[in-house]
């Protein structure tokens, strides 16, 4: 028995489409299967399978910042270091590894 299908048409930004399809290709998942999985998750959760939200921290890579943004973030970091708010990298790393081990 043949499975009936329906078409889905959506407009997405070309770079977003390319990036998402590259990830799916690495996973070996066809785009139609990924969309079907997404729709099934919507049904399962009776809504979106994730919580839409705005990130608390506006994290940017260096090349995404203007010189002024970068300089301002560096000034904040320097002030924090002067006030003793810094931690050695090895301690931060150990803490992260410990937190990951707790999961």
BELWOTA-V745544 format. One record per backbone hydrogen bond with DSSP energy under -0.5 kcal/mol. NH is the residue of the N-H (numbers start at 1). CO is the residue of the C=O. E is the energy in kcal/mol with one decimal. If there is no record, write none. Layout:
# BELWOTA-V745544
((NH	CO	E) (NH	CO	E))
This chain:
# BELWOTA-V745544
((12	10	-0.6) (17	13	-2.6) (18	14	-2.4) (19	15	-2.3) (20	16	-2.6) (21	17	-2.6) (22	18	-2.0) (23	19	-1.8) (24	20	-2.5) (25	21	-2.3) (26	22	-1.9) (27	23	-1.8) (28	24	-0.8) (28	25	-0.6) (29	24	-2.8) (30	28	-0.5) (34	30	-2.2) (35	31	-2.5) (36	32	-2.2) (37	33	-2.7) (38	34	-2.4) (39	35	-2.6) (40	36	-2.3) (41	37	-2.2) (42	38	-2.1) (43	39	-2.1) (44	40	-2.8) (45	41	-2.6) (46	42	-0.9) (47	42	-1.7) (52	50	-0.8) (55	53	-0.5) (59	57	-1.8) (64	61	-1.9) (65	61	-0.5) (65	62	-1.5) (70	66	-2.4) (71	67	-2.8) (72	68	-2.3) (73	69	-2.4) (74	70	-2.4) (75	71	-2.1) (76	72	-2.0) (77	73	-2.3) (78	74	-2.5) (79	75	-2.3) (80	76	-2.4) (81	77	-2.2) (82	78	-2.4) (83	79	-1.6) (84	81	-1.6) (85	80	-2.9) (91	88	-0.6) (92	88	-2.0) (93	89	-2.8) (94	90	-2.2) (95	91	-2.3) (96	92	-2.5) (97	93	-2.6) (98	94	-2.4) (99	95	-2.4) (100	96	-2.4) (101	97	-1.8) (102	98	-0.8) (102	99	-0.5) (103	100	-0.9))
